[in-house]
């Protein structure tokens, strides 16, 4: 960064590139934790394991959710590609924006459907969120299987992900009565 003799200065652009490169490496390492064969795909159950790893759920509940996903997508299912994983990693890292977008989109409390969730996720990550990842998320979190997920459905898994990893230090939280945005 500062050269071998430490005489160079660090520009804002170089620092941003360093941050971007570090995040890209973290994402790749997270993915490779589950992609033991280096195939470029992980199973849906592995993706869910990644999502639940730091969630505020009991071990029993986590096991039930993973079993549910395994029943829908057997081990040799379609899988989740690295680009899809990366896109959703950015959604998780931007969970403050995800929560805010869900709050404004769902002011009536009727939840969001798959297409609305995909659009929100793509907006948060600035990358396309695949339909398959959205299907996995809905299979995981849509307990009543009405085709809609609500803020409460995702709070313990997606919205707390950032906090569990210590990434929420710079986020701004606003409370409006019982609602936290």
Secondary structure, DSSP 8 states (H G I E B T S, - for coil): ---TTS-S---HHHHHHHHHHHHHHHHHHHHHHH-TT--SEE-HHHHHHHHHTTSS--HHHHHHHHHHHHHHS-TTSS-EEHHHHHHHHHHHHTHHHHHHHHHHHTTTS--B-HHHHHHHHHHHHTS---HHHHHHHHHHH-TT-SS-B-HHHHIIIIITHHHHTT--TT----EETTEE-
